[in-house]
Amino acid sequence: MQLPQLTRSGMARALTTGVSAWTSHRPTPVLAAAHSLQQKLQFLHRCNGTVGATGEVPRPVQPRAVADVEQGTSSTSVQVGGKLLIQSFIDSSSLLKLSLQLVSATVAGADGRGLKGEEVELEAVIGGDETQLDVTLAWDDALGSPGAVIVRNHSDFPVYLKLLTLPAASSGAGDGDDDDHAAIHFACHGWVYPVGKHPYRLFFTNDACMKENTPGALLGYREDELHELRGEGVLVGDRAFQEWDRVYDYAVYNDLGNPDLRPDLARPVLGGSMEYPYPRRTKTGRPPAHTDPRTEAIAPMDQQIYVPCDERVGAPRYPAPNLPKLGGHFKSFADIYRLVGLDDLGQLAQAKEVINSSSAMLKFPVPQVIAGPGCITNANPRNWRADEEFARQMLAGSNPVCIKRVTKFPLTSDLDRAVYGDQDSKITHGHIQKNIGAMTVQQAVEEGRLFVIDHHDWIMPYLRRINELPGEEEKDEISPRKAYAARTLLFLNDDSTLRPLAIELSSPHPEDDKLGAASTVYVPPDNRDTADENRFTTWDLAKAHATVNDICKNNFVYHWLRAHASMEPLVIATNRQLSVLHPIHKLLKPHFRNTLHANSVSRQIIFGSGDQRNNGDIFRGIHEVAFLPSKYAMEMSSMAYKTWNFTELALPSDLVKRGVAKGDPKSPETLELLIKDYPYAVDGLDIWTAIKKWVADYCAIYYADDNAVISDSELQGWWREVRHQGHGDLRDAAWWPAMDCVADLVEACTTIVWLGSAFHAAVGLGQFLYQGFVPNGPTITSRPMPEVAGAEVTESEFLGSITPRTEAVAYMAVAVKSVMLKAEVYLGQRPDTDRWTSERRAAEALARFRARLEAIADDIGRRNADPALKNRAGTVEVPYTQLTPTTEPMPAVRGIPNSITN
């Protein structure tokens, strides 16, 4: 089928000329799914039945007939009745005034651009909700087929356009289902501001093609859009970008500090240097700070950070939290239980209210790690203390991506000996031999039975500075720190569970860093009684210190750097280099939803150093307050970026690199896991394989061979910009894919989809489940370890060594948002109103992907119910659902969001 043409009779007829560029080099666009697919492809919402006279197009789930077309003012002109779906965020009913003008895809004017139909006006009174409006557009038979629509907003408020649908009735060739259900969809998904800010917006139909295959009449419009998104020819001058601007551009992370407020709030510029390499962020155009021209002036706390306007859709505004200053540490577990409504024994859940970021009242749910299988009535307030649970969370907790196989013993350090001296591990055979049975340590190494969580080299270079916190000017803002660099050694049991063997805690040599590390090794006590909640030992404190290392590394490296920060330049490059008509843009767009907005909020109130409130109080960035590294955390993530490797972000490659899997990472279905019951890896490989199959099926529609990839100019420009600008500090790395074959394209797109969806869900959405209960997941350690290894510690001493009360509540208030997400779009889904493609094969491939995800969800449910798989739920009885694709209500976390939205 070729492009439909709107005629005065409302019939769609095939064009024999003028569309060869659109049809000869890409699959023929199909504007409606076959009737037999209608139930399976409900998200396309095709018309049900023949064209009628009601002037309506189908709403989601309930298809309706569409309007017939009436004759216009000339012998060749027609009036086309359709539907326009919009969203506004105004507070009261207002008069919307739009004008709409169709653009020809097949008939060009003297400038080479498609001729425009007659401009028509639309007026309607709307409120602050989603609204579907009847529209009547003018068209001329002589203009051939419409390929775009121009919209102008003559109101005094902006409006978000979601979808414009026009009918394309039966061709008269018979009663074929394709003709009966055909329609032309303009997938807008964009803000239209008043004409003084947006002279106009242009939206294309939902067809997909490379630049080289674009109809000549649309090519100029396609290039115009990309020029505008790149900001070419836009004279912004000295002003910052405004909320209506659409410019996507790059900047370094020079917006984290606030030297104009206080010198101690200055922060290093991340990105643009080999000392502090980093991915790029979104440019805002704000002027430099007065006291440091390298730093961008901070935005007022009540002002949102700029992101291109279409990136800010329905995303909540997050004001700087106004949390109570509780002061000091928790004195008892009962104090913590009360935060979530449990009684002094950790039972009888009744939600208690505490102040949240908007000064309203927030109910903290009971964190699952102590909630028990009933999630309220059968709380397990002590089971988290078991050593096997401590180890299990390294496979199925909030950070399941750090564990590595030990291939050489003793463990060694990669830190420069000329700077840091001997930093090799002091764990010896004697520390661990008694806990591995008859097997020798060497046998355990050779047979793949020894594993390690090693954060030593990441934290040691900063440890002396961290332990000197707080500085003189911030003593009322930042609590004291006392930390160690941790290594945790584990043994793989026959039943695939892990047994902690030793924890090594190291400090810089008290006299000089060059003298090496001062280390103490802690081993599990011979007699362990976790039933006595009031009895602790130095082993419990050592586990707390190791956990803080792990949580901080996860937060700033795996969650922030590898997911949030790594994705941002990909979003920017995609919008700058790939037209919305490009098939790869359409493939990746759902996985970019609200990511730039989430990142801008994070830099402003979470990772930034802070600002001054209107009342004069100082607000410090939440993570500088609530996490151990404080002001050094983002700098430490920059050090981790030095070894960042895009190809190793792919799950199979990551598992093989960490030594927890054997085989060819390009064939994930053949990988052999060394830890058979590794929930993150088992479920993750299923999800990865499904994503890769979907991506491969989709790409095969548009790329017949490797030459198609090489000759795609927009694609090549996109990948070049990702490498040389978005991740420009690592542009010369040898591992970058050449993007000269279909395999490179499929692997890269699979990795991007994985990062924005499943990986982020695994490392970013489970914090409250485990860390919402502070003793299980502390983010700060405050006191030195007792001098006597194995000494007993009181409940008050244990709690006095971990996260203080104010910092704990601040962290809980942020982390709980990840389990209270609303209006998410999940993996395999497209928004209900998004007729995202006119290509039937793409829609069918997505349907197959969704079916595979449903089957994976069933498989995960069966694994979670299998008592032989002890790592699936553990002693705390929290089933691993972070990578379950489908959703269910609170308090279980399941469902993989399509994108990074928080």
Phi, psi and omega in degrees: 000140176259181183303137178287146176243134180273124179239172183295339178272357179080010182267142174267122178239149181286139176269142180257349179222162171084355182235015184299325180294330182280327191252339190279337185246009178216163179302145179299126181294137178246116188272002176206143176284154176297150184302326181293342180263358190300318180292321183288329184248050185299333184291350176277336176052057178286163180289143182250100179107186184278168180292133181244199185242017184274347181074022183238147170251166186294137169275164177307134175075326183246082181298146177225164181289160179250163185288150171284170182253133182255156179292142181265208188278347177233173184295339182248359182268151179224158172247126187250120177273133180212194181229139178239120179259123184231165175224131175232160183233032179280158185277336183216170180297135181217161181273118177268131178233111178238156166234142184231145185213117178285150182238134182286139173267352190234343181237118185255155175269193183296332180275003179086353181266151182302138178293152184255144174283182179293138178281130180240153183256149177229128175234136179201146174272122183233162174248201185266035182233182172287133185225138175251124186246144169286137176228150174232115183253153179262140178214159180234128181306327183290345181273359176075231186256136176284140178235352180201168176223138176258131183235133174239143182250112180260014177275181177252020178215155179280157177222145180259119179268128179261308188204135170244127181237130177238146180282150170224097193286183184303141179282352180084003181282352183154198181254037181297142182296324182302315181291320182299328187252012182288150174199157178253122183246130172255102182279094190282294180049056180203152176281142169239110178273163177307153190303335177294340180250317173244102176307323174192164168237143177243131180234133180272166170291174184273022174285164180227136176197157172287166178302318184295340182252009182285137174306140182304326182290341180257346187300317180297319177295321178300314180290323177302316181299314180294322177301317181293318181293332176277352180077018181286127181082002179270120180265093181276333181067221184270357184277152173287157174299146181257169186297338180269352180292156184237015187281129172254119179209172188254151172210158174279168178279075175250024184242015183269338184257168179221068183293339179292335179276310179206142179301327182287350178267004173290148178225151179298151173281122179262125182103145178089006178210158176283340178290317180230071179290152180192155171297162178271155177248183179281131177289137179250341182079005179293150181288167178288160175294155181293322187267350181209103184294346178280342183260138177282138177301138183285145177280147176305148185296335180268010182243133178287144175290143180296133161224152177309141195302325182288351178274358185239083185232109178067007180282134183291150173274125182254104175287160177299128184301146177238080187264153180291144174270102185275328176074141173071186180258163171296140181267337182206163175296331179300323177301322182284318179304322184294333178300331182247016172085008176276159178279185186296341179260005179081029180232181173055064184296127172219118187302132176253144185263137174226162185286135177248193190295338182256015180064013171269193183250132182241136177261118175283126171288164177286123178302138187299333184298338175241002185281331182080176184298333178276351177064356176211303192274343182241053185299145177245077188287351184242340188297337179298339185281346182297140180300322180293331176286320174306316180286321182300323182295345174284346178251337188215017179264209183281347176224080183266020190244012184255335188297136182227151175285139174276122179250352179211134180226135004292163179290148181236167180249151175259004179293149182294118181295332180293337181258319189245001180069205182279111179248012179294155184294147177255011174287126183245172176305321183297330180291329192242345188302321186291342183256010177240016174071215184283347181288139175280163178298320180296320176297318179299321178294311184294326183269006178070042181250353179253133180225160184217146165250109190237104177251010186304307187290336180286320188263334186303316181299342182250358191295319180299317181291320178299317183286354175266357177289150000274160173288171186301319185279351186241019184296333178271000186243328185236132180279158180297148178243146168214111188225170178223158171274130191245144167232134178238121182258137185226155180243136180271115179284168181296332181270013176077008172274165181249146179238120177294131180257320184196150172235125177254126177246126186235147175234159172298149177302134186299338183265320185196136179303326184291350180273003175092191185265146169260113191238148172231137180253130179246139179235157181299141177294152181294322180247114187242120181232092180280352179291334177274096186297336185270357183255120178230160176227178177297337176297319177297320177293321178298319177297321179296317179296318178297322180295319178299315175307313185292316181295318180292319178297319179297314186295316188264340181252301186285315182282302185286302187292307187286335179257286186302301187290325179291329182283329188303310178295335175292320177297314182297310182298321181298317181285333180278329190244335181251117177300156175297342175281345185287136183299327180287328173300314180296324179294316189270338188307317181299337184269006177248357187304122174064009181292316180297321178295314179300319181291321180294320176297318181299317180293330184282313189240350183252308184263342180291164183285330177136180182203182181252131176286167180299333180274004178096346179292150177267127173255123177260147177308136189303318184282340171289331178277316195263351181241148186311309188289343177050237187295346183264356189298311182291325174299320178293326176292330175295322177297323178292329181294339179300333179252013178297139182216115184303319184293333181275359173282343174294131186306310182301319179295321179296316180296319179293317179299320180282356177078012180266358176217152177237145177130191182269115181296341177284348176237074188300331181292346181260357182294144176250119179277133176288326174258100188299321181260071180243089190308314180301316183288317182297307180293320182298319179295324175298314180294314180303313182298320179294317178299315183296322178296316178298313181297317180297317179298318181293312182296328181297336179293324188252342183236100184286332182202180182296327181297329178296326176291314183297321185275359179277099188295320179294319179298315180295320176296323178298308184293324177298320180288322175305314184285314190269342178240304183300317176239045189298333180293341179245022186300331185269004180297140184286343188277352182300129175300144182286341184054048179240017179204163180297323181299319177298317181296314181296316181295318180295314181293323176299317179298318180295314178298317179300313182298315184286343184243275190293316180299314179297322178298322184289322185256351186239347186247004181250009185298315185294329180304320185250319184270351175294340172258103193306317182299329178282328184225064179292150178250353181219144166241141194240345186227152176291156176293147174302149183291331183265111177295135181090357181292151176281152183227138179282164177303315181295322179292321178297309182293330178287352180262351184241192191312124177293172189294310182301315181294324180295314180294321177300315180293316181299322181295328178279314185295328183295337180297333182289342177254010179235031183292142178232154176058031176284152171249125191260164184307130181091351181259155165235149180306148185307323186268008187261094171283085198284340184212151172259000183265112185300321182297325177293317178297320178294321178297320178294321178298319178295322178298315179297321179295320178296320179296321177296321178293322178296319178301319177296318179297319179296320177300319179293320179295318180295335180270357183274111183295341179287340180265087190287340181277354182289330182223327177071187182292338179275355177057047175249100182296147181280107183237005183301330181251021171282119188296325184272168188246161169207163187295166174311159002265002178289140175264114176204163187097125182260107176300147179298331190215174180271103185246001178204000000 
